[in-house]
């Protein structure tokens, strides 16, 4: 299969969510024009996206929802178990450990790490917390494939270097650090501060920013 453009992948993620909701409502098909309206793109773009991943439509009905979900779950490896390690057990880290929704995407956090001695040795939602210094010892024992970073940015790169050396293939980064990794390691940044700034920009826009008098 040809390499899928990142913009297409982003739309397909939304299509997967829409298909799941439609299925829950008892619907059997999703029309390209309806998807186009919801995603705010041209209908032709939806057809191109579906064609790239081999999802065909039925004339006058649309795309079969069961087929959409099946194909997109294959694309996103939803049914493949993915073992994850969490680094950082602060408020955000604990919220991630307590979140039950990861299981339906095949991800399971099996170990957690923190530098705070008061947290080390505890269990949160059945996951044991180890000292950060034990990364090299513990990660191989669990066969972890991906890591979640919920730590301050100043320590994120050092931890990332250790994780990469241990064979981690993907990092879900909740810190504001811009991580440097080899090409074979996938990184997804979820910086809350950056997300807030983008939201504020959309709410008020550039026209509300005073121009410098310099």
ABEGO torsion letter per residue (X at the ends): XBBBBAAAAAAAAAAAAAAAAAAAAGBABBBAAAAAAAAGBBAAAAAAAAAAAGBBBBBGAEBBAAAAAAAAAAAAGAABBBBBBBBEABAAAAAAAABAAAAAAGBBBABBBBABAAABGBBBGGBBBBBAAAAAAAAAAAGBABBBBBBBAAAAAAAAAAAAAAGBABBBBABABBBBBBAABBBBBBBAAAAAAAAAAAAAEAAABBBBAX
